[in-house]
Amino acid sequence: MKKGLIGIVVLALVVLFCGPTLAVTLESLDVSVEASLEWTIFDETGLMPGATEDGPTLALPDLTIAVGAWKASTDGNYIKYTAEIGSISLKNSIDYGIYDLGNGITEAQGILLNTEMAPLSLDLVYTAEQEYGIGGKYNADAFSLGGKYNSTGAYGVELVYPIAPITLTGQYAIGSAYLVKGAYALDAGEITLQYKVTDAAEISAGLADFPIAATTLLGLTAASTDGSMTITGTTATTLAEGVTLTLDVASTEGVITYSGKIGVSF
């Protein structure tokens, strides 16, 4: 009986959100397609990893198709319909964690409902494992305040306070998990400093999207978790429109990994 009632509610929501679109003819639809492909040139194991057996590593393309108010994507595996009052998404995987602090429900297929009623926004998740999550956010001129709860009994709050060019973020979840973060916006790029406590304490600092040349952006991060240090660096160079060369290097406790990849998107 419970499952049948849930099915009726879901069907009603789909009709509410999607019904007006069903009458739209194909000729009136605005169709757009986005896709990307990434190819590994080298890594710490050598040139074109796997070439002796299966050829160079070639990632499957991410594909996004938008048709009017509808969107479907392999990047995140979802189908989404957007209306004036909100959106409904059918997602292949949802865990609904408490912000950046974990405590999510069992990852599974599910439905995500979002609604915007400024200054409030609400979201609701229900999954194939019969688990759920609910959250909301209040957006004021000077700050935003949000809360989340899921069926594991976990809950938490988030406060975001922008003081241009700095944005301060604080999060807290049941079990004394918390996060404090500061982000400083540069003319180009951003500097962040973060301290987070969940199962272990972690402090990290980062530089993102900092231009070191006309076509090259640099990213750096350093993170220490219970005394274990990881340092990463990334450069992304635009070779042509839609073509990017990405170089990555990382060091964890003295173990170094690196790679070079070509990415194409359109």
C-alpha positions in Angstrom: 0.0 0.0 0.0 2.8 2.4 0.9 4.6 1.7 -2.4 1.4 2.2 -4.3 0.8 5.5 -2.7 4.3 6.7 -3.4 3.9 5.7 -7.0 0.7 7.8 -7.3 2.4 10.8 -5.7 5.4 10.5 -8.1 3.1 10.1 -11.1 1.1 13.2 -10.1 4.3 15.2 -9.7 5.5 14.2 -13.2 2.1 15.2 -14.7 2.2 18.5 -12.8 5.7 19.4 -14.0 5.7 17.8 -17.4 2.1 17.9 -18.7 2.2 21.2 -20.5 5.3 20.1 -22.4 3.8 16.9 -23.9 1.7 19.0 -26.3 4.7 20.8 -27.7 5.5 19.8 -31.3 9.0 18.7 -32.3 9.4 21.7 -34.7 9.0 24.2 -31.9 11.7 22.6 -29.6 15.1 24.3 -29.1 17.6 21.4 -29.3 21.2 21.6 -28.2 23.9 18.9 -27.7 27.1 19.1 -25.7 29.8 16.4 -25.6 33.4 16.0 -24.3 36.1 13.4 -24.7 39.4 12.9 -22.8 42.5 11.0 -23.9 45.5 10.1 -21.7 48.8 10.9 -23.4 51.1 9.7 -20.6 51.3 9.0 -16.8 53.9 7.7 -14.4 53.7 4.3 -16.0 54.8 5.6 -19.4 53.4 6.8 -22.7 49.8 6.0 -23.7 49.0 3.7 -20.8 47.7 0.3 -21.8 49.0 0.6 -25.4 50.6 -2.8 -25.4 47.1 -4.4 -24.9 44.1 -2.2 -25.5 45.6 0.9 -27.0 45.6 4.4 -25.4 43.3 5.1 -22.6 40.2 6.7 -24.1 37.5 7.9 -21.7 33.9 7.5 -22.8 32.5 10.8 -23.9 30.2 12.8 -21.6 27.1 13.7 -23.5 24.4 16.3 -22.6 21.3 16.8 -24.6 18.9 19.7 -24.0 15.5 19.9 -25.6 13.4 22.9 -24.5 12.9 22.5 -20.7 14.3 18.9 -20.8 17.9 17.9 -20.3 19.6 14.6 -20.1 23.3 13.9 -19.4 25.7 11.0 -19.0 27.8 13.4 -16.8 26.0 12.6 -13.6 23.5 10.3 -15.3 20.3 12.2 -15.0 17.1 13.4 -16.8 15.8 16.8 -15.7 12.8 18.9 -16.4 12.8 22.5 -15.4 9.6 24.6 -14.9 9.0 28.1 -13.5 8.4 26.8 -10.0 11.3 24.4 -9.8 12.6 21.2 -11.4 12.3 17.4 -11.2 15.3 15.1 -11.8 15.6 11.4 -12.3 19.1 10.5 -11.2 21.1 7.3 -11.5 22.8 7.9 -8.1 21.9 10.0 -5.1 23.4 9.9 -1.6 22.1 13.2 -0.1 25.0 13.8 2.3 24.9 16.6 4.9 26.8 19.3 2.9 30.5 18.5 2.8 30.4 16.5 6.0 29.2 13.1 4.7 26.5 11.1 6.6 24.6 10.4 3.3 21.9 7.9 2.7 22.6 4.7 0.7 23.7 5.7 -2.8 20.9 4.6 -5.2 18.7 5.7 -8.1 16.2 8.3 -7.0 14.1 11.4 -7.7 15.1 14.9 -6.8 12.6 17.7 -6.5 13.7 21.4 -6.3 11.5 24.4 -5.9 12.3 28.1 -5.7 10.1 30.5 -3.7 12.5 33.4 -3.2 14.0 34.0 -0.8 13.4 30.3 0.1 14.5 27.2 -1.8 13.5 23.6 -1.0 14.7 20.2 -2.1 13.4 16.7 -1.6 15.0 13.3 -2.4 13.5 9.8 -2.5 15.4 6.7 -3.6 14.9 3.1 -4.7 16.1 2.0 -1.3 13.1 3.8 0.2 15.4 6.4 1.9 14.9 10.2 1.7 16.3 13.5 2.4 14.9 17.0 2.7 16.6 20.4 2.9 16.0 24.1 2.5 17.8 27.4 2.2 17.0 31.0 3.1 18.8 33.5 0.9 19.0 37.0 2.5 20.9 40.0 1.0 23.8 39.6 3.4 23.9 35.8 4.0 22.3 32.4 3.3 21.3 29.9 5.9 20.4 26.3 5.1 19.5 23.0 6.8 19.4 19.3 5.7 18.0 16.1 7.2 18.0 12.6 5.8 16.5 9.2 6.8 19.7 8.0 8.6 18.8 10.5 11.3 21.7 12.8 10.2 21.1 16.6 10.0 23.1 19.7 9.8 23.2 23.4 9.0 25.2 25.7 6.7 25.8 29.5 6.9 27.4 31.4 4.0 28.4 35.0 4.6 29.9 36.9 1.7 32.0 40.0 2.4 33.4 40.8 -1.0 36.0 39.8 -2.0 35.9 37.2 0.8 33.2 34.5 1.3 33.0 32.7 4.7 31.3 29.3 5.0 30.5 27.4 8.2 28.9 23.9 8.3 27.9 21.7 11.3 26.4 18.2 11.4 25.3 15.8 14.1 28.2 14.0 15.7 30.4 17.1 16.1 31.4 17.2 12.4 32.1 20.7 11.2 33.8 22.8 8.5 35.1 26.4 8.4 36.1 27.8 5.0 37.3 31.1 3.7 37.5 31.9 0.0 39.2 35.1 -1.4 38.3 36.0 -5.0 41.2 37.4 -7.0 40.8 39.4 -10.2 41.3 36.0 -11.8 41.2 32.9 -9.7 40.5 32.1 -6.1 42.4 31.3 -2.9 40.8 29.1 -0.3 41.7 28.0 3.3 39.6 25.2 5.0 39.5 23.3 8.2 37.2 20.3 8.4 36.6 17.7 11.1 34.7 14.4 10.4 36.3 11.1 11.2 39.7 12.9 11.1 40.8 16.5 11.1 41.9 18.0 7.8 43.3 21.4 6.9 43.8 22.5 3.3 44.7 25.4 1.2 44.2 26.0 -2.5 44.7 28.2 -5.5 42.2 27.7 -8.4 42.0 29.0 -12.0 45.0 31.4 -11.7 46.3 32.5 -15.1 50.0 32.0 -15.6 49.8 32.7 -19.4 47.2 33.9 -21.8 45.8 30.4 -22.4 46.9 28.5 -19.3 45.3 28.3 -15.8 47.0 26.9 -12.7 45.6 25.1 -9.8 47.4 24.1 -6.6 46.2 22.4 -3.4 47.9 21.2 -0.2 46.0 19.1 2.4 47.0 17.5 5.6 44.9 14.8 7.2 46.1 13.5 10.6 49.6 14.5 9.6 49.5 12.9 6.1 50.3 15.5 3.5 49.1 15.6 -0.1 50.1 18.3 -2.6 48.6 18.5 -6.1 49.1 20.8 -9.1 47.2 21.2 -12.3 47.6 23.3 -15.4 45.0 23.5 -18.1 46.1 25.0 -21.5 43.6 25.9 -24.2 45.2 24.7 -27.5 42.2 25.7 -29.7 38.5 26.3 -29.2 37.2 23.2 -27.3 40.6 21.6 -27.1 42.5 21.5 -23.7 45.8 20.0 -22.6 45.8 19.2 -18.9 48.9 18.3 -16.9 48.5 16.9 -13.3 51.1 16.1 -10.7 50.5 14.9 -7.1 52.7 13.9 -4.1 51.3 11.9 -1.2 53.8 11.0 1.5 56.6 11.2 -1.1 54.8 9.1 -3.7 54.6 11.0 -6.9 52.0 10.5 -9.7 51.5 12.6 -12.8 49.6 12.6 -16.1 49.0 14.5 -19.3 45.6 14.4 -21.1 44.0 16.0 -24.1 40.3 16.9 -23.8 37.9 17.9 -26.5 34.5 19.3 -26.0 31.8 20.8 -28.2 
